[in-house]
Amino acid sequence: MYDNNKVDYETKAKLHLGVSGKIVKWDSERGFGFVKTAEVAEDIFFHVNTLVGKNETSPQQNESVTVFAKYDDDKKRWSATKITSPKREQLKAECEAKEHTLIRPMKDKLKWAAPVVGVWLLVVYVASWALGTSYLLISSITLAIYALDKKLALDKTNNRIPENTLHVLAVIGGWAGALVARFLFRHKTQKQPFVQIFWVTVALNVSITVYLIISGSLKMIGG
C-alpha cells in the first residue's frame, strides 16, 4: 500500500493538473481499470465514469492517456478524476457535434408538437371531461414508457418495449404523449415502418374521437 506520508504537495499538484500514463488493466464487466504513470509508484485506479469518450471507444491495453487524479486518504490510493487523450477528446467532440445536429430539428418539431397536443387535449376535455382526463392519463403513461424504452435502447439491452404496445397506447389516446416523447427523447423518429404506423394510429384515434364528439355519443360515456 502506498505510504500517505510520501504523497507530497508537488505530487498531488501534478496529478491534479494531469500527467501522462498508460492503461495497464481494464475490467469491462466491472467497469474499472488502472493507469500506470511515472509520477507515482502504484497504479492509479479509474472508474468508467471518469473516462472521456466512454460511449465512443472502450479502454485499450497500453492506451496512452492523460490522467487527472487525487489521493484518497480513506482508501489509501490514487483515484482518477478524469481519463482523456487527444483521440478521446476528438471522438467526444464529433459525437457532440452529431448530437447537436439531431437535437436542433427535434427542438423545432417540439415547438409545434407541444401546442398541438395541448390544444387537442383541451378540445377533448371540453367535449368530455371524462374522455379528456383519460387521454391525459394515457398520454402521460405513454410518455413515461417512451422514456423507459429510450433508456433501454441506450443501455443496448434486448429487453425493449414492444412496438405493438406503443401503437396500442397511441390508438387508445396516448398518441399525444407519444408525439411529444418522440421529439423530446429523439426516439422512434426515423425508423420505418414505425413512423407510418404511428401516424395511422393518430388518424384513427382522432377520427373516432371526432365522430364521438359530433354524434353526441360522448354523453353515453359520462361526457
N, C-alpha and C positions, 0 to 999 in steps of 0.2 A: 504493500500500500504506500502511496506517495506521502511523504512527510510534509505536513502542512506548514511546518516551521521553515521549510526551504522554499516555499512559494512566496517570493519577494514581490515587492510592488512593481518592479520593472517587468517581471514575467507576466504578472496579471495585466499590466497595461498593454503589453504586446499582444496577448491573446484576446484582450478586449477589442483591440483595433484590427485584428485579423492577421493570421500567419499562413504560410503555405504548408501544405501537407498532402498525404495520400490516404485514400480509403483502404484500410487493410482487412477489415472484416465487415460483413453485412448479412444480417438475418432478415430475409424478406418476409418470413412468416410472422415474426415478432416485431418487425418494423424498427429495428435499431442497428447500429453498427459502431465502428471505431475508426478514428483517424490518427495516423502517426505524423508527428511533427518533430522538428529539430529542437524546438524550444523547451519541451518537457519530456521527461523520461517515459512516462506512461502514455498509453494510447488514450485519445480523447473520445469520450462517449458522445454519440449523437442519435437523436430520435428522428424519424422520418419527417416529422412536422417542422424540423429546422432546416430541411433540405429545399433549396431553391429549385424550382422546376421538377418537383417530385412527381407531378402528374404527367410530365412530358418525357422523362427518362429515368430509369432506375439507377441506383448507385452501382458502379463497376469496381471490381478489384483493381487496386493500384491507380484508380482515377485521381488525377491531380486536382486539388480543390484549395480554396481559401477557407479557413475555419476561424470563426469568432467564438470564443469560449470564456467561461468563467469558472472559478474554482468553487465547488460545492463543499462547504465546511462540514455539513452534516454527513454526507456520503463519502467525504474524503477523496474526491476525484474531480477531474476536469469534465465539464459538460458543455457541449457546443450550444451556442445560441443561434448560430446560422452557419450553413454549409453552402458555399457557392463556387462558381467558376465562370470565366467568360462565356463558355458554351452554354452553361445553365442559364445565365442571365439573358443570353440571346434567345434561347428557346422560350423562356418566360415572356420576353418582350414580344416575340412573334405570336405567342398564344394570346396575350392580352390584346394585341392589335386585331387578331381574328375575332376575338370575343367582342371587341368594340364595334366591328363592322356588322356583327349579328345583333347586338343589343340595340343599336340606334333604330333599325327598322321595326324591331319589336316594340320599342317605346312609342314610335309613331303610330303603330297599329293599336296600341293600348289606349291611345288618346281618343280614338273613335269608338273602340270596343266598349270601354267602361261606360260612356254616356248612353250608348245603345242599350246595354244591359240594364242600366238604371231606369231608363225610360220604359223599357219593356216590362220590367218587374212592377213598376209603378202603375202602368196601364192595367196589368193583370190584377194587381191588388185592388185598384179602384173598382174593377168589374166584379171581383170576388175576393174578399179578404182571405177566405179560406184557401183558395187556389193560389193567390199571391204569396201567402205565408208558406204554403207547401213548396212552391217553386223556389222561394228564397232559401228555405232549409235544404232542399235537394241541391241547389246550386252551391251552397256553402260546403256541403259534403263532397260534391264533385270536385270543387276547387282543392279541397284538402287531399283527395285521392290522387289528383293530378300531381300535387306537390310530392306526395309519397312515391308515386311512380317515377317522377323525375329523380328523386334521391336514389331509388333502386337502380335506375339507369346509370347514374354517375358512379355508383358502387360496383357496377358491372356484374350484378347478380342475375341469375336466371329466374328468381322469384319475383317476377313482374306482375303488375295488374293486367289481366286480360283485356284486350282492346274491345271485345264484345261487352264487357262490363262498363267500360267508358261510354260506349254507344248507347247502351240501355239507359244509363243515367242521364245522358243528353236528351233522349227522346221522351223521357218522362218529366222533363222540365229542368234538368240540370245543365242544359247547354249554355245557359247564361254564365254559370260559374266556370264551365269548361272553356268558353271563349276567352274569358279574362285570364284563366290559368295558362292557356296555351301561349299567350303573348307575354304573360308575367314571368313564367318559368322557362320560356323558349322551349316548349315541349310539344311534340306532335304537330309541328307547324309545317313540315315539309313532306313527311312520309306519306306515300300513296300506297294503297287507295284509302288510307285512314282519313285524309282530309276530305275527299269526296263524300265518303260515308258520313262524316261529321256534319257536313252541310245538308245532307239528306235528312239527318235526324233533326236538324234545326228547322228545316222547311216543314217536316212532318208535325213537329210539336207546335209550331206557330200556326199551321193550318188548322189543326184540331182545336187549339185554344181559341182562335178567331171564330171558328164555327160555333163553339160553345157559347161565346160571348154574344154573337149575332142572333143565334137561335133562342137564346134565353135559357139554355139548358143548365147554366150555372146555378140557377135557383134551386135545382134539384139536388145540388151537392153543397148546399149551405152558403151560396153566394149572396 
